[in-house]
């Protein structure tokens, strides 16, 4: 089910809030993918282009731990 664009931020904020209620010590970080056009391609390539592949996500998590 697609979430309307204007509701995505609220949905993400709600999920982050609920996670922090379950574990007050948790750190939650968001990623803004912007409004750029995403070209056609394989799912693997699209994830890579948007920084959602395992390597990019691992780097993002590592940066967050070191901050």
C-alpha positions in Angstrom: 0.0 0.0 0.0 1.4 3.4 -1.0 1.5 6.1 1.6 0.7 9.6 0.2 3.8 11.8 0.1 2.6 14.3 2.7 2.0 11.5 5.2 5.3 9.8 4.9 7.1 12.2 7.2 4.4 11.7 9.8 4.6 7.9 9.4 8.4 7.9 9.9 8.1 10.2 12.9 5.5 8.0 14.5 7.6 4.9 13.9 10.7 6.6 15.5 8.6 7.7 18.5 7.2 4.2 19.0 10.8 2.8 18.9 12.0 5.3 21.5 9.1 4.4 23.7 10.1 0.7 23.6 13.8 1.5 24.3 14.5 5.1 25.6 18.2 4.6 24.9 17.8 4.0 21.2 19.1 6.4 18.6 16.9 6.9 15.6 18.2 8.5 12.4 16.3 9.3 9.2 17.3 9.4 5.6 15.9 12.0 3.2 16.0 10.6 -0.3 14.7 13.9 -1.7 12.3 14.4 -4.6 14.6 13.5 -7.4 13.5 11.3 -10.3 14.6 7.7 -9.8 15.5 6.2 -13.2 14.4 2.8 -14.3 16.6 -0.2 -13.5 16.8 -3.4 -11.5 15.8 -3.3 -7.8 19.5 -3.8 -6.9 20.6 -0.8 -9.0 17.8 1.4 -7.7 18.7 0.6 -4.1 22.3 1.4 -4.9 21.4 4.7 -6.6 19.3 5.8 -3.6 21.9 4.7 -1.0 19.6 1.8 0.3 21.9 -1.1 -0.6 23.7 -2.9 2.3 27.0 -1.1 1.8 25.5 2.4 2.0 23.2 1.5 4.9 26.2 -0.1 6.8 28.2 3.1 6.3 25.3 5.3 7.4 24.9 3.2 10.6 28.6 3.3 11.3 28.7 7.1 10.9 25.8 7.3 13.4 27.5 5.1 15.9 30.7 7.3 15.7 28.8 10.5 16.1 
